[in-house]
């Protein structure tokens, strides 16, 4: 555990003139505050956001003060995801700038550089933009040297795949699927691979790379990937429907997400249709669905 985290919370609380009891009331548990400050427990992502709000500090300030090189990658990705869901360009810009400054201060630290690229990719994702060739080359060079995909590597690809030309990531996704088929991946890794595949499908559709989309859909079917994950299967149905211009499948994906109360998924469906100016499938009932050949 990174002992700096608890001390950061304690120091900021004292600077703000807030008692431990008062902070406990604000986040819902004084005992939790005590355990965090004494480094007896690790704050969850949700608790960190509550603490930042109660102490009137930004996540960026907390991140800069409390996290080291490779620590709490999960927290960073959670916050990036939240900023993306909220369409919060201001916070994404602030975090991206913070991380870029850290890379300048620590030019030999690859992890800080990766954090910066992940944040930059999230910012680009708001408008479906790709990165510069230099940034793409840097990431591709890193992925090229991976022989066995670990959680960190999977997480990095999941968070930058949308800003890379899809042709360049084809061999790495194939390697990951082969690793999935021949090894017992930890649950966290399988969840991250799910994110890679869903993001790669979106990217290929945005970039109009139909051959890659077909390739990826075929591989997912061949490897029977994550058939028990309803969220993944709902996304797979949505992207299949979008790719095939099949409104029935898109509507079905909406229905499943609604039934399972997947509100974030529904919000992302809407966001894609709005940004890409894709006609709503709910107003296409009189048109014949024509799958792509």
C-alpha positions in Angstrom: 0.0 0.0 0.0 1.2 3.5 -0.7 1.4 5.1 2.7 1.4 8.6 1.2 -2.3 8.4 0.4 -3.5 8.4 4.0 -1.1 11.2 5.0 -2.3 13.3 2.1 -5.9 13.1 3.2 -4.9 13.9 6.8 -2.8 16.9 5.8 -5.4 18.4 3.6 -8.1 17.9 6.1 -6.1 19.8 8.8 -5.3 22.6 6.3 -9.0 22.9 5.6 -9.7 23.0 9.4 -12.0 20.0 9.1 -12.2 17.5 12.0 -12.0 13.8 11.3 -15.5 13.5 12.7 -16.9 16.2 10.3 -15.1 14.6 7.3 -16.7 11.3 8.4 -20.1 12.9 8.3 -19.5 14.3 4.8 -18.5 10.9 3.3 -20.7 8.8 5.5 -18.2 7.1 7.9 -15.7 8.5 10.4 -14.3 5.1 11.0 -13.5 4.9 7.3 -11.7 8.2 7.4 -9.7 7.0 10.4 -8.7 3.8 8.7 -7.7 5.6 5.5 -5.6 8.2 7.4 -3.9 5.5 9.4 -3.2 3.5 6.2 -5.3 0.5 7.5 -7.5 0.4 4.4 -7.2 1.4 0.8 -9.9 4.0 -0.3 -12.1 2.9 -3.1 -12.5 4.9 -6.3 -15.9 6.2 -5.1 -14.5 7.1 -1.7 -11.6 9.1 -3.2 -14.1 11.1 -5.2 -16.2 11.8 -2.1 -13.1 12.8 -0.2 -12.0 15.2 -2.9 -15.4 16.8 -3.0 -15.6 17.1 0.8 -12.1 18.6 1.0 -12.7 20.9 -2.0 -9.8 19.6 -4.0 -9.8 18.3 -7.6 -9.0 14.7 -8.4 -6.0 16.0 -10.3 -4.5 17.6 -7.1 -5.1 14.4 -5.2 -3.6 12.3 -8.0 -0.5 14.5 -8.2 0.0 14.4 -4.4 -0.8 10.8 -3.7 0.1 8.5 -6.6 3.4 7.2 -7.7 4.5 5.7 -11.1 2.4 2.6 -11.5 0.1 2.9 -8.5 -3.7 2.8 -8.7 -4.0 2.5 -12.5 -7.6 1.4 -11.9 -8.4 4.7 -10.2 -7.0 6.7 -13.1 -9.0 4.7 -15.6 -12.2 5.0 -13.5 -11.8 8.8 -13.3 -11.1 9.0 -17.0 -14.2 7.0 -17.7 -16.3 9.2 -15.4 -15.0 12.4 -17.1 -15.8 10.9 -20.5 -19.3 9.9 -19.4 -19.9 13.5 -18.1 -18.5 14.9 -21.3 -16.3 17.1 -19.0 -13.7 18.6 -21.4 -12.5 21.0 -18.7 -11.5 18.3 -16.2 -10.1 16.1 -19.0 -8.0 19.0 -20.2 -6.8 19.8 -16.7 -5.8 16.2 -16.0 -4.1 15.8 -19.4 -2.1 19.0 -18.8 -1.1 17.8 -15.3 0.1 14.4 -16.7 1.9 16.1 -19.6 3.8 18.3 -17.1 4.7 15.2 -15.1 6.1 13.5 -18.2 8.3 16.6 -18.8 9.6 16.5 -15.3 10.2 12.7 -15.5 11.2 12.1 -19.2 12.6 8.6 -18.4 9.4 7.4 -16.7 7.3 5.4 -19.2 4.4 5.0 -16.8 3.8 8.7 -16.5 4.0 9.0 -20.3 1.4 6.2 -20.7 -0.9 7.9 -18.2 -0.6 11.1 -20.2 -1.4 9.2 -23.5 -4.4 7.5 -21.8 -5.8 10.9 -20.7 -5.1 12.4 -24.1 -6.9 9.5 -25.8 -10.0 10.0 -23.6 -10.0 13.7 -24.6 -9.8 12.7 -28.3 -12.5 10.2 -27.8 -15.0 12.9 -27.2 -14.7 13.9 -30.9 -13.5 10.5 -32.3 -10.1 11.9 -33.2 -6.9 10.0 -33.8 -3.5 10.8 -32.3 -0.5 12.2 -34.2 1.7 9.7 -36.0 4.5 10.2 -33.5 2.2 9.3 -30.5 0.8 6.3 -32.4 4.3 5.1 -33.3 5.3 5.4 -29.6 2.4 3.2 -28.5 2.9 0.7 -31.4 6.6 0.4 -30.5 5.6 -0.5 -26.9 3.0 -3.0 -27.9 5.4 -4.6 -30.5 7.7 -5.8 -27.7 5.0 -7.5 -25.7 5.1 -11.3 -25.9 2.6 -12.0 -23.1 -0.1 -9.5 -22.3 -0.3 -8.5 -18.6 -3.0 -6.5 -17.0 -1.1 -3.2 -17.3 -0.5 -3.7 -21.0 -4.2 -4.6 -21.6 -5.3 -1.6 -19.6 -3.1 0.7 -21.7 -4.4 -0.7 -25.0 -8.0 -0.5 -23.8 -7.6 3.2 -23.0 -5.7 4.3 -26.2 -7.1 2.0 -28.9 -9.6 4.7 -30.1 -6.8 7.1 -31.1 -4.8 4.6 -33.2 -5.5 3.6 -36.8 -7.2 0.2 -36.5 -4.9 -1.5 -39.1 -2.0 -1.0 -36.8 -3.6 -2.8 -33.8 -4.8 -5.9 -35.7 -1.9 -8.2 -34.8 -2.0 -7.3 -31.1 -5.7 -7.9 -30.8 -5.3 -11.3 -32.5 -2.5 -12.1 -30.0 -4.7 -11.1 -27.1 -7.6 -13.3 -28.3 -5.2 -16.2 -28.8 -3.9 -15.7 -25.2 -7.5 -15.6 -24.0 -8.3 -18.9 -25.8 -5.2 -20.8 -24.6 -4.9 -19.4 -21.0 -7.0 -18.9 -17.9 -7.0 -15.1 -17.7 -7.8 -13.5 -14.4 -11.3 -11.9 -14.3 -9.9 -8.4 -14.3 -7.9 -9.1 -17.4 -11.0 -10.6 -19.2 -13.0 -7.5 -18.3 -10.2 -5.3 -19.8 -10.1 -7.4 -23.0 -13.8 -6.9 -23.3 -13.2 -3.1 -23.2 -10.5 -3.5 -25.8 -12.8 -5.4 -28.2 -15.7 -3.1 -27.8 -13.6 0.0 -28.2 -11.9 -1.5 -31.2 -15.2 -2.3 -32.9 -16.3 1.3 -32.3 -13.0 2.6 -33.7 -13.2 0.5 -36.8 -16.8 1.6 -37.5 -15.9 5.3 -37.0 -12.9 4.9 -39.3 -15.0 3.0 -41.8 -12.6 0.0 -41.8 -15.2 -2.6 -42.7 -12.6 -5.4 -43.3 -11.3 -5.0 -39.8 -14.8 -4.9 -38.3 -15.7 -8.2 -40.0 -12.4 -9.7 -38.9 -13.0 -8.7 -35.3 -16.6 -9.9 -35.3 -15.5 -13.2 -36.8 -12.7 -13.7 -34.2 -15.0 -12.9 -31.3 -17.5 -15.5 -32.6 -14.7 -18.0 -33.2 -13.3 -17.8 -29.7 -16.8 -17.6 -28.2 -15.5 -14.6 -26.2 -17.1 -13.8 -22.9 -20.5 -15.4 -23.7 -21.7 -15.0 -20.1 -21.1 -11.3 -19.8 -24.4 -9.6 -20.6 -22.9 -6.1 -20.8 -20.3 -7.2 -23.4 -22.9 -9.2 -25.4 -25.2 -6.1 -25.4 -22.4 -4.0 -26.8 -21.6 -6.7 -29.3 -25.2 -6.7 -30.5 -25.2 -2.9 -30.7 -22.1 -2.7 -32.8 -23.1 -5.6 -35.0 -26.4 -3.8 -35.6 -24.7 -0.5 -36.4 -22.2 -2.2 -38.8 -24.9 -4.2 -40.6 -27.4 -1.3 -40.7 -29.7 -3.6 -38.9 -32.1 -1.5 -36.8 -33.7 -4.6 -35.2 -30.4 -5.5 -33.6 -29.8 -2.0 -32.4 -33.2 -1.8 -30.9 -32.7 -5.2 -29.3 -29.5 -3.9 -27.7 -31.4 -0.9 -26.4 -34.1 -3.2 -25.0 -31.6 -5.4 -23.2 -29.6 -2.5 -21.7 -32.9 -1.0 -20.5 -34.1 -4.2 -19.0 -30.7 -4.7 -17.2 -30.7 -1.0 -16.0 -27.4 -0.4 -17.8 -27.8 3.4 -17.8 -24.3 4.2 -18.7 -24.4 1.8 -21.7 -27.7 3.5 -22.9 -26.0 6.9 -22.5 -23.1 5.8 -24.6 -25.4 4.3 -27.3 -27.1 7.7 -27.5 -23.8 9.5 -27.6 -22.5 7.5 -30.5 -25.7 8.0 -32.5 -25.7 11.7 -31.8 -22.1 12.5 -32.5 -22.0 10.4 -35.7 -25.4 11.7 -36.7 -26.7 8.2 -37.2 -30.4 8.1 -37.7 -32.3 6.8 -34.7 -33.3 3.1 -35.1 -36.6 3.9 -33.4 -37.8 6.0 -36.3 -36.8 3.5 -39.0 -39.6 0.9 -38.6 -40.8 1.3 -42.2 -37.4 0.8 -43.7 -36.0 -2.5 -44.6 -32.9 -3.5 -42.7 -30.1 -4.3 -45.2 -27.1 -6.0 -43.6 -23.7 -5.4 -45.2 -22.4 -8.2 -47.4 
